[in-house]
Amino acid sequence: MPTKEQSLQQLKNPNTVLREPYLFWRRPESEEESTGFNQVFSVLRRRIGLIASTTVILTTVAVAFSATRTPKYEGKFQILVEPLKTADSELLLLLSETLKQNANEITKQNKTELDYQALMEVLKSPKVINPVVKDLKNRYPEINYDQLVASSASGKVSPEQVGTLHISRIGKGKELSRVIEVRYRESDPKKIEYVLDRVSEAYQNYSKEQQQTNLRQGIKFVEQQIPKMRLRVNTLQGQMQVFQQKQSMFNPELQGQQLLTRVDQLKAQRIETERRLAEFKSLSASLQKQLAMSENTAIAASALSESPQYQQTLTRLREVETRIAIESARLTENNPIMVNLREQRQKLLPLVQQEAKLALGSNASSSSVLPSQVGVYQNSVRRDLIKQLADSANQIQLLETSLEANKKATLEVNQQIQQYPALSRQYTNLQRELQVSTDTLNQLLAKQEALRVDAAQTGCPLGSDYASDTSTK
């Protein structure tokens, strides 16, 4: 019988009349589910024997397989592979800068990058594994090289393969680490431990041999560089010595300061010299005007006044001239006394000229001064003034010479100052190259000694971190 809701739908939509028979005759859902379960139970009842027998057979097979299966064990150890030390790389870079060579040329036989794939192949090579196999045969005769390092056609060892070393590089995500892992699977855990111990020992021996080889190569390389560096140091020392001797430069900073100080001193000296020269020139002009004589005449008169021989001869000449003047008043010119006095005067004049030349020396041209003029000069006041004029003339000459020397010295110092930056830069470059070369030579000698000590001592392993590990699988 239709429900109330269905009746309402019928009133709203006349087309539902065609659906009423279907809705009226459809079975309830609960009745359909009950029928399905009954069919499943019926099938299970008919096939219960087959199911039970199949279960018993599978259980028996599993128990038998587990009872007859040989257990497998796996052991492993790891090797940490380190590249060339940073200190060695820095030394090689320093050598390249010092020797003005390409760093690649120096480090081509000292590369820091490692070929891990090639290293893993070396670890499986007959040179390393054959001694291990020979030792293992004493305890496990069935072991041979081909079995221990056997690989598939693809060149890779299957991790599940028994009795074979599996060597691989451990990865961290997408990046591979510097750790190489060696794995070994076998049914006997003691055999695994023994085999891995022998292999690890062989790898450590190989590491020691490689380290000794690297040490020898390092010593050889350093010993090849030491003569070159010594030659470079000697060459730079020779260049520095020649430069210092030629340029007289030993301390650029101090000498540069000294040049600047010298310029200031020369300037101060020039100013003082010019001041004094002006004073003496003013004094000389005043004395020349007062004495009515030149500087040269004053110098000659001063020199003659200080000559005893000249003064004695001049005194005798004055006495003769005085007598001539007295006698001429009462005697005639033809008088024998007058004639005699004039003869004495004529004899004394050459003597006076001769003594004047001896007294004046290089100023002998001033000896043309007449004796009567010299007599005037003998006044004590005039003698002092003449002396002052002569002294001022000498001072003027000295100051002019000093001023000329000052100008010349100033010009030379200015030229040195102009050339000094280039010379200082050249000195600094030579000094820096010599210092770097000397430091490098000392480092090479220290490195040589350190390498020899390392080679003499027991070599350390390549960096193996042995961690034996066995687990049932």
FENPE-V400711 format. One record per backbone hydrogen bond with DSSP energy under -1.0 kcal/mol. NH is the residue of the N-H (numbers start at 1). CO is the residue of the C=O. If there is no record, write none. Layout:
nh = {NH NH}
co = {CO CO}
//
This chain:
nh = {7 8 9 10 11 12 13 16 17 18 23 24 25 26 32 33 34 35 36 37 38 39 40 41 42 43 44 45 46 47 51 52 53 54 55 56 57 58 59 60 61 62 63 64 65 66 67 68 69 73 74 75 77 79 80 81 89 90 91 92 93 94 95 96 97 98 99 101 106 107 110 116 119 120 121 122 123 125 128 129 130 133 134 135 136 137 139 140 143 148 149 152 155 161 163 165 166 168 170 172 175 177 180 181 182 183 184 186 192 193 194 195 196 197 198 199 200 201 202 203 204 205 206 207 208 209 210 211 212 213 214 215 216 217 218 219 220 221 222 223 224 225 226 229 230 231 232 233 234 235 236 237 238 239 240 241 242 243 244 245 246 247 248 255 256 257 258 259 260 261 262 263 264 265 266 267 268 269 270 271 272 273 274 275 276 277 278 279 280 281 282 283 284 285 286 287 288 289 290 291 292 298 299 300 301 302 303 304 305 307 311 312 313 314 315 316 317 318 319 320 321 322 323 324 325 326 327 328 329 330 331 335 339 340 341 342 343 344 345 346 347 348 349 352 353 354 355 356 357 358 359 360 361 363 364 366 367 369 374 375 376 377 379 383 384 385 386 387 388 389 390 391 392 393 394 395 396 397 398 399 400 401 402 403 404 405 406 407 408 409 410 411 412 413 414 415 416 417 418 419 420 423 424 425 426 427 428 429 430 431 432 433 434 435 436 437 438 439 440 441 442 443 444 445 446 447 448 449 450 451 452 453 454 455 456 457 465 473}
co = {3 4 5 6 7 8 9 13 14 15 19 20 21 22 28 29 30 31 32 33 34 35 36 37 38 39 40 41 42 43 47 48 49 50 51 52 53 54 55 56 57 58 59 60 61 62 63 64 65 186 471 184 182 180 463 178 85 86 87 88 89 90 91 92 93 94 95 96 102 103 107 114 115 116 117 118 119 122 125 125 126 129 130 131 132 133 136 136 140 144 145 156 152 158 185 148 183 181 179 175 172 170 79 168 77 166 75 73 188 189 190 191 192 193 194 195 196 197 198 199 200 201 202 203 204 205 206 207 208 209 210 211 212 213 214 215 216 217 218 219 220 221 222 225 226 227 228 229 230 231 232 233 234 235 236 237 238 239 240 241 242 243 244 251 252 253 254 255 256 257 258 259 260 261 262 263 264 265 266 267 268 269 270 271 272 273 274 275 276 277 278 279 280 281 282 283 284 285 286 287 288 294 295 296 297 298 299 300 301 304 307 308 309 310 311 312 313 314 315 316 317 318 319 320 321 322 323 324 326 327 327 332 335 336 337 338 339 340 341 342 343 344 345 348 349 350 351 352 353 354 355 356 357 360 361 363 364 366 370 371 372 373 376 379 380 381 382 383 384 385 386 387 388 389 390 391 392 393 394 395 396 397 398 399 400 401 402 403 404 405 406 407 408 409 410 411 412 413 414 415 416 419 420 421 422 423 424 425 426 427 428 429 430 431 432 433 434 435 436 437 438 439 440 441 442 443 444 445 446 447 448 449 450 451 452 453 78 72}
//
